[in-house]
Amino acid sequence: MTLPVLQNERYDLLDLLGSGGMATVYRARDRHTDRTVAVKILDERFSHRSEVLKRFELEAAAMEKLHHPNIVPLHDVQFDSDERFIVMDFIDGESLLDRLERTPVAALEAIDLLVPVLSALELAHSNGIIHRDIKPHNILISKANQVFVSDFGIARVIDETDMSLTRTGVVMGTWAFMAPEQRADSKGVNESADIYSVGATLFAAVTGQTPKDLFAAELDPTIYRGVPRALEGVIRRACAYWTADRYGSAAAMRSDLMRVRAKLAAEGTTAEPRRVDFQTEPAEGPQMGRRTTVVTAPPLPPAGRALTSEPIRRPAATDDAGRPPDRSDESGNSVVLAAAAIVFAVVVGMVGVTMVQTLNTVDQTPEAPLGPEGPALPVDDGVGETQPVIEPEVPTLIHEPVEAVGTRETLAIIAEVTGSSAYDQVQAWYRPVGESVWSRAGMRRVGSEYRGTIDVTPLFADGLEYWIEAKPYHEGVPKLFHGSARRPVRVTVRR
């Protein structure tokens, strides 16, 4: 490969380190200091685009402003000639993406890699700088295992319609690491977008999987299989859909990660990573080849509830004296397994009978209302005791209709969605009575409610009609309505 020659005679380009949508990075030698550096050169295709040049300059300004042991140091910039480039430290090592392409990392190692990233973001955020592109290939790890955050500023102007911004591998593309609000508007994000990206990167590190829509994890409880429970809580909070539900700062997330690290270390677990294929991995169940005294069937979940991914907890194997059993008796092992199989079959049979009885009870009483407001149906748990069925909460759009409003007043519309956090677009449609065209009133989330207003002008002298809809952020979840275009809420307008 023929390397370009810089007009600036200070730097000799040695070899290619990597390239992105707008710039190429080379390892180079600084003739003045005889030091190895990294030179990021803006692609000449963008050298005359003012917006791109501005972002490139902003990256240099951000790096120059941020002096931190976990941010790649800046040495030189050039914007005056046709060659526009940034000179920074050469990190002799690999990116987190390189490491993950070989294997996921253990939970403790993942925490040790992401804590410095959060520390760097603390400084950046305190200076009003949002990275906007935290992901595995922007996290560099030196041979001494020191962590550096790279690519401040310029990532924002990469063409986000190209979903293949990184190399192919176990972790792919910028999109998967973006917060939902950043996917909608990359310019209007704040520090919480970086916190989401750190959570998504942490997930990728311990699972080796692409973090697809972690903000919608409640719709797929299998997403976090393979993630230690304590670490799952941190990722869930960092990747919450609503920014108000995430960590309030990088410092808060870093503190929580350190607490989890201490907990995992105290438990003496290495939390070894494993690749998870959700399509082929068998469900957790009794493991053959292990001696056990009892196999306990999991309790039947409440009606309407989905099974969780929590594994069955089994009692430790001991003999009558409390000692571990003698594993040399292989015939005894066969007898115990046979007995366990019988117990398991009996329990499953009892559960099956119970389910049939329950279904028959429902069929015989069709007039009994179902759902949260209906009566609880008794379920025999197989031990002679009756327990009520806990019905799942159904997503509901709650709104108290407005009956009347005065001319030149402001009509306040307040709604709330209960039973699910999967709805992010709530809006009202309104029109004067007798008109055919609907206008939209955007509704803003305030706490647990959505609020919008309609200015009532003399155009509404004959009355006002409106209806409300709530749209989910995930496919497969139904829309919610209060009223409709055919049956709107009608409001009397007082003069």
N, C-alpha and C positions, 0 to 999 in steps of 0.2 A: 504494500500500500504506500502510495506517495503522500507524504504529509505536506500540508501547506506551509509556506514560509511567511512569517509575519513581517510587515514593513517595519514594525517596531523591532529594532535589532537587539533588544535586551533579552528576549526570550527565545530559546530554541525548542521547538516542539519535538518531543521524543516518540510518543506513541499515543494512540487513541484510547481514552478511558471509557467513553460512552457518549451517546447522543440522544437528544429528545426532539420534541416537535419544533423547537425554535433555536436551540443552541447545541454546540458540540464541546465536549470537555477533553482536553489533552493533558498528558503528563509532560512537563516541560522543565528546562533548566534556566534558572535566573543567572545570567552571565555576571551580574554585578555582585551577587552574594554566593554564587556557585551552589545554590540551594535548589532542591527539587520542589516544584510547585505544580499546582493545577490551574490551567488556563481555560476559562469558559468563553467561547467565541460565539457571538450572535450570528446566526445564519444570515448571509448577505441578502437573502430574499426579504428579510424583515428590516433591513438596515435603514430603510426610508419610510417605514410606517411609524408615525409619531406615537401612537398608543403603545406599540411594542417597545419602542425606544424608551418611553417614559417608564414602563414597567421594569425594563432592564436596569435603568438607572436607579429605580426604587430598590431593586434587590441589592445593588451595591451600597446604597445609602443605608439600608437596613443592616447589612452585614457590618458596615463601618460603625454603626451606632451600637451594635450589640457585642460587647466584649464578655464572653462567657466561656468557661472551659469545655462546654458541650455544644458550642456553635463553631462551625468552621471559620477560622480567622481570615480576614481580608487583607491583602497586601498592596494591591494596585488596581487601578481602573483606567480605561481609556475609552473616551467617547468622542474625541475631537476629529478623528479621521474616518475613513471608510471602514476601518477595522475597529470594531467595538468589542471589548472583552473585559473580563474580570479575572484578576489573579488572586488565588487563595492558597491556603495550605494544601499540600498533597497528603491525603490520608492513606497511609500504606496499610491496606487491609481489605475489607469487603463491606458490602452493604448488608442490611438485614435481609433483603430479598435474596442475595446470594446464599446466605446461611439457610434460609427457609426452603430454598430450592433443593437442598440436600435432605433436610429433615426438620420437623418442628422442634421446638426447644422445650425444656422442662419449665414448669411454672415459675420456680425461683429464678431461673436464668432470664425468663421473659420479663419478670418484674425488674431485675437488675438492669436490663436493657432499656426499659421504658421510663424508669424513674429519672434518669438523666435527661431524657427528652422532655419530661414535664418540668424539670428544673430550668431547662433552656427556654421553654415556653413561658414560664413565669416572668423571666426578664423581658422577653419579647412583648408579652401582653402589657406589662407595666409601662412599656414605651409606645403603646398604641399600635403594635405591629401584629397582625394576624398572619400565620403562615399559610393556611388554606390548602396545604397539600402534604400533610403528614401521612406517610405510608412507608412500607418497608424499604423501598429503594431510595428514599431520601434520608434514611438513617444509616450512617456510616460507622463501622466498627474497626478500630485500628488493630494491628497485631498485638498491641499491649492491652486489648480489650477495652479501650476507651471509646465512649459513644459520642458521636457528633451529629448534629442536625444540619442538613444542607438545604439549598434551594429556597431561600427566602425571596418572596416577591414575584419572581417570574412565572411560577407555576400557575398563577391566577389567569394568565392570558393564554395558556395552552388551549388549543381547540378542544373543547370538552365534548364535541360530537364524535371525536375519535375515541372509542372505548378501549383501544389497545395501546395505551401510552407507555406501558412497560413491557418488558420481555414476557414471553409466555412462560408459565410455570405454575406453581401451586397458588401463587397469589397474583391476581391479574387486575390491572387497570386502576385508574384513579377513582372511578365512579363508586366502586364498592366501599371505599373508605370515606366517602362524602356524607356529611349530615344531610338529612332530608331538606332542610331549609336552604342548604348550599346548592343542592341539585336544582332547586327552583330559581334561586337568585344568588349567584356566587359573589356579587358585590355587596349584598346587604347582610353579611354574616358578622358575628362577633366572636369572642374567645371560645364560646361553647362549641363552635364548629370544630376548632382544633381539638377540644376535649373529646368530642365524638370520634374524631379520626384516631386519636391515641387509643381509645377503647377498641375500635375496630382493628387496629394494628396489633394490640395485645391479644385479641381473639385469634387473628391469623397466626401469631407467633406460637401459641400453645396448641393449635389444632392443625396447622398447615392447610387450612381451608379458606376459601374466599369468603369474607364476611358479608354475605348477601342480606341486605335489609335487616340488620340487627335491631333497628327501631321497631320492627314488627314481630319481634321474637315471641310475643304472647300468642300469636297465631300458629306458631310451630314450636312446641316445647322441646322438640328433639334437637334444635339448633345447638344447644349448649352441652350436648353429650360429649364427654371427653374433657370438659373444662372443670377443674376443681371447684367445689361449691362456693368456697369463700371468694375465689377469684371471679366466679360468675356474677356475684353481687356487684362487684366493682364495674365490670363490663356492662352489665345491664343499666346501671345508673349513668355511666358515661355515655351510653348509646341510647338513652331514652329519647322518645320522639320529641317531646316538648322540651325546649331549652331550659325552662324553669325547673324541670325534674332532673336535670343533669347536675354535675358538680358545679358549684359556683365559681370555681377557679382551678387553675392547674395545681396550685399549692394544696387545695383540698383533696384533689384526686391523688396527688403524690403522697400525702399523709395517710390516706386510706390504703394505698398500695403498700406502704411500709408496714402498716399494721397487719395486713394480710400476710406479708412476707414473714413477719415475726411469728404469726400463728402457724403457718405452714412449716417453718423451721422448727418450732417447738414441738410440733406433732411428729417430727422426724421423718416426714414424707418428702420424697423427691418429686412427687407428682409427675412421674415420667409421661411424656407426651405420647400420643398414639394417633395415627391417621384414622379418621372415621369415615366410613362410607355408609351413609344413612340408608342406601338402597339395599346393601347386601349384608350388613352386620346383623346377626341374629339377635332377637330380643333376649334380655337378661332372664335367666332361669336357672333351675337346679343344674349343677355342673356334675357330670358323670366322672367317675374316677376319684372323687373325693369321699372320704368316709364321713358320715354324718349320722346323728342319732335321730333327728326329726327334720322333716321338710314341712315348713309352714306355708300354706297358700296365702297369697296376698289378699287383703280384704277387698270385697267388691266395691268399686267406687260408687259414689252417689249417682242416681239416675241422671243421665244427661251430661255427666262430666267425662272429659276425655282422660284416658289413662296417662299418667305422667311417666317421665323417663327415669324416676328414682328407682334404683335397684332394690330387689328384695333383700332385706336384712336377715341373715340366718344366725342362729345361736352357735356359739363355739362348740366344737365336738369334744365331749368328755365322757368318761365312764361313770359308773354309779358312785365311785369314790372321789369324783372331781378331777381325776387324772386324765391326761390325753390317752386315747385308746391305743392298743397294741396293733400297729399297722402290719405286722407280720402275718396276722390271721386273715388271709385273703378270702377264705370261705365265709368268715364272719362278715366281711365287707359285702359280699353278695347277699347275705341274709338281710342285713340292715337296709341295703338299697331296695330289696324286694318289699320289705315292710314299709319303707318310705313311699314306694310307688303305690302301695295299697292305700295308705293314708291319704296321699295326694289325690288318688282316684275318687275316694269316698268324699273328700271335701269338694272336689270339682262337681261330683254328682249332686251333692246337697245344694251347691250354688246354682247348678242348672235347674233343679226343681224349684228353687226359690224364684229364679228369673221367670220360669213358666207361670208360677202362681201369681207373680206380680203382673205379668202381661195379661193373664186371664182376669185379674181384678180390674185392670183398666178397661178391658173390652166389655166387662159386664156393667160398667158405670160410665157410659159415654157422656152423660150429662155433667159429670164432675169436671169443672174447669181445670185446665193444666196451666203451668207456668208459675211465676212468683206469687200471683194472687190466689191460686187454687189451693185446695186442701192438700196436705201432705198425705201420701198414700203409705200405709204401713208395709214394711218389708221385714220378713222373718230372716234373721241373720244366721239361722241354722243352729242356734244354741237355746232357742226357746224364748228369746227376747225380741221385742218389736222396736224398731227404730224408725223415725220419720225420714222420708226422702228429702234431701235438700236440693231443690231445683236450681239450676244455674240462672244467674241474672241475665235477662234478655236485654240487649241494647235498645234503649228507648230515647226518643226525642221528647223532652218535656217542655211545654210552653203554656203559659197562662194567657189565653186570648184577650186582646184589648177590645172593649165594646164601643167606646166613644172617645173622641178627641176634638179639641176646638181648632177652628181655623187659625192659621199662623202659629200653631203650637208645634212642638216636636214630639212625634210618636216614638216612644222607646219600645223596642222589641227585644225581649230577653228569652233565651232558650238555654237548655242544658241537655247534654247527652250523658245518660247513665248506663252502666253495665258494660262499657267498653271504652278504651282510649284510642280506638282505631280510626276515629273520625277527626279530620283536620280542616275540612271546608264546610262551614255552616253559613248559609246566606238566605236572605229573604227576597222574595219577588213581590212587587206591588204595582198597582195601577189605579187610576180613578175609576169609579164605577161607570160602566158604559163604554170604556175604552177597550181596545183589543191588544195593545202592546204592553208587555210587562217590563218594568225597570228593576234593576237589581240593587239591593242595599247590602253592602258587605257587612259582615258581623265579626267583631274583634273578640278574641278570647280574653276574658278578665276573670282570673281565678278558675273556677270550675264552670263558669257561664260564658255564653257568647252574647254580645250586645251589639245592637245596631240601631240606627235612628232614621226616621223619615220626616222630612220637613213638610208639614201640611199647609199647602198654599190654597188660594181660592179655586184652583183647578180641581180640588177634591170636594167641591161644594155638595155634590150629590152622593158623597161617600167614598170610602177607600177599601180596596180589597188587597189581601196579601196572603202568602203561604211561605213556609220555611222548608228547606231541604238541608240534609247533612250528608256529605260525601266522605267515604272512607279513603284512606291513603293506600289501601292494599286491595288488589283484585280478589274477588270471591266474597267480599263482605257487602251486604246489601245497603242501599241508600236508606235513609230515614226521612220521613216527611211529617209535617204538621199541616194539614190542608193540602190542596193541590191546585193546579191551574183550573181544573173543572169545578172544584169545591173549595174555593178560598175562604178565608176568614173575612167577614164583612164588618167594617167599622163605620159607625155613624159619625159624621162630622158636624159639630155644632157651630153655628154662626155667631 
